[in-house]
């Protein structure tokens, strides 16, 4: 129980439950029978969908949709069983299109699907402490060829640079145009991918020359936050509970997950790192990392790093943001915005 309470404090979420209807007179004619609806459901549960016909209209048929995908078509008011197994975590927008007496109307309801896994609380041990650039508003952190690459944000001060992580010596530094607020980075196929915050643009650099090979536009109206890759695909956070999966060749979004615990969605997912098949995610304004299943969005574990703030000396140091896995040392490196230190840590249950 103690661990569970800590998790709630670390990653506070908000759950919503709402229902409504639309279409000509549908509010007075038809509605979902919500008597057995709950605010939240789990993946191992199911729900019977039933339409109430308060005006005793002559119903011909009803087509049922979940998130605009047709799931069933029934004659009359026959119930439909909806299984949550295999569905994306998050809100399920249920819609019934009712055909009656030569007309048709819609009625809708929204329910929420949360994880059925209670996150474990992880512990860590500090292995080493290294210097960190206090001018960097850290947005992205990643190792490549045993060299640490970092993206620093803020308008007029954004940059891309790489360092000797042991000494803090800067090997290369690239100032980003003042109109851009640089965000997350990742390196795949000898290319550096870098996001921008609200400009709906990203950059692709040659990892050796640092020349911009391509500028791409987001194909969704989202913000750019964190970025990582699994060796094949790119992953991008947008400041919500969503993590998008991106084709690295086209920079087009091909899928997404919603990040959820067993009782709430986790908003403000920020910096990302792919570590041994899991997504490690910084949560904005929380000195904590959520370990997320990349297939389902389930938060499987939480790493509370609040004690690291006590070891900083720089007065301007802000929130934790920066995760980099070093395969050479098999350890995780973490830092934050304007932090004077970077910590190498080993994580365990």
Secondary structure, DSSP 8 states (H G I E B T S, - for coil): -HHHHHHHHHS------EEEEESTTHHHHEEE--TT--SEEETT-EEEE-EEETT---EEEEEEEETTEEEEEEETT--EEEE-TT--SEEEEEEEEEEETTEEEEEEEEEEEE-S---EEEEEEEEEEEE--TT--EEEEEEETTEEEEEE-STTT-EEEEE-TTT--EEEEEE--TT--EEEEEEETTEEEEEESSS-EEEEEETTT--EEEEEE-SSS-----EEE-SS-EEEE-SSSEEEEE-TTT--EEEEEE-B-SS-B---EEEEEEETTEEEEEETTEEEEEEEETTT-BEEEEEE-GGGGGG---TT---EEEEEEETTTTEEEEEETT-SEEEEEEEE-
